[in-house]
Every structure is written in structure tokens, then in C-alpha cells.
């Protein structure tokens, strides 16, 4: 009985406090920002399911089944770009037809990924990707 009374006192204290509208507004704004849909024209290969609030499932699924997920994306989207959530974040996958155009673009510098810690041995040997 004492627990019920203390809980009712707590609820009365929270809802009766003059700061409650401020707290409620902050919570509503945070939830609105957090749950808003992405405004993007590209389709997503592994989107969030309705009750999900984080990307944890999508990232773990990509880590475990990346080859299958990307093969399904190639079949599903054919020669169109699409997004996929990976362990490196949201990535855009381009169709193979774009490779020559990207390779000849002077703004693209493909040795930048080689400076990553995991690729230092390749960069030391002068390999250019």
C-alpha cells in the first residue's frame, strides 16, 4: 500500500510541477526529430522496421549477411543506385555502369582509402587502387 501511495505522490509531483509542459515539449521534440522519416529519393535496401528506434539490427544483419544482402539489392534494383545501412553507416551503392564515369572524374581520388590503418601495408608497397 505504501508503494502505491508513494507512486501516486510521484505522479502527482511530476504532473503538478510547473516544469511539466517544458519537459513534455522537449520529449515531443526529441521523439519527432528521432522518429522522422528520411527525406531521400533513393530506395533503401535494408530499412528500419516500424517499431525499431535504432540501426542495430540492420548493422548486425549487414555484418552477418552482407554478400546476400548486396546480391538481393542487385536483383531488386538492377541498374539503379540504392542505399544500404552497413557497419560504416548509410552507404550508396552505385550500379557497375557508373564505374567508368567515376574512374575518369578528376575529383575522385582513390588512394585516400589506402591511407586507412587497415591498408597501410598496401600503401607502403605503392599499390594504387
Protein Blocks (a to p, Z undefined) as FASTA:
>chain_A
ZZmmmmmmmmmmmmmpmklmmmmmmmmmmmmmmmpccddfbdcfbdcdfklcbfklmmmm
mmmmmmmmmmmmmmmnopaccddddfkbpcddddfklmmmmmmpmkbcfklmmmpmklmm
mmmnopaZZ
